[in-house]
């Protein structure tokens, strides 16, 4: 399945997962079938992934998420854009995010 | 900014295990949502009749379960075991199960599978459990129903189990070994392994009832295997025998255990887990029913139970000299069923020696030493 990430869309956590922070670790717990490939599977996000996840929850356009991350991490937006798009693609493939089209 | 990543992990591999190793965090808890059961197993420590209206009336509601689960999530719980009695007896089982899933808890369900319906299958397919564990009491109708004392239960069990397996629900099978089914343990093991390739376990030690019912306790005693029978069963299971040999140094310690503070409790209960009974009573583990160790969650909060009440239990000590000379420092305690909870169910005290447990532990130690020496 081809996934096209649109900078003018918002990508929010799917209803099929529940994100839990336990002892400082962000754990994504699959709620519905089909999220993981293995039995007994959970997902963890690294620190950067967690920062992106927190911003995605605010339902901002991806373009604005990247701008915010660029400010927070004091890094050029074009560098961050590549990483964020790759990350969002990965989460979309796994069914952990859904696209919300913006007006 | 470093590369963002999502990492897929098996549950046993997530990093929080390391982070909590020196902390008290209730990563898992059990919810015994009913004490009632459709079966009447000879060895059961909890079951009450399915139609027991008093027990049913005392069962905590979906709302109370939801409130307790919310608090558990707040305290850091990730895994929940839904057990009973037979949890599927509750008409609101599906509602309870889905609500726990939606809170980000990972549920395992213990069931006898007799009451599985298509609705359960749909729910387990849509919202998969971590595990669904089914106990196999016999591989034949005669033996199964000798244990369950419920005519028709074997057919119901086979029907329910087939329904689960046909629909690819992940099932783990296990057995209790007792005198009534001992002659069939090989067949039970085969039955289980043919259906679930990766998992089979059996428990050969029965413990007493939580309600101290003298008639039922006598039935349980009469079903207990002898120490020699237990060891023979364990040695005959290659996986179990190998595991025990590999962990021999942990099972048989070179010296008596040092317990300078005289604490009674030394397990993970109250450190990383707790139990909530069908009536909303909080306990450290499923076997701990001492009145000084119960906390009513219908009138108090889980945070109080975990943060204030539990540490007091964990600091309980014994001043009985005999205890400190025997079970309190015993180097083969890890081969024994002894713990304050089990000994309380046997004797009414939390620091008594239990002759049967002691004999089983020594028989196990003898067999283990012999097996390791012969390697």
Interface residues (C-beta under 8 A of the other chain):
Chain A: X18 X19 X20 X22 X23 X24 X25 X27 X28 X29 X30 X31 X32 X33 X36 X37 X38 X39 X40 X41 X42 X43 X44 X45 X46 X47 X48 X49 X51 X52 X69 X73 X75 X79 X80 X83 X84 X86 X87 X90 X91 X94 X96
Chain B: X1 X2 X3 X4 X5 X6 X7 X8 X9 X10 X11 X12 X14 X15 X16 X19 X20 X23 X25 X27 X73 X76 X78 X101 X102 X103 X104 X105 X106 X125 X126 X127 X128 X130 X170
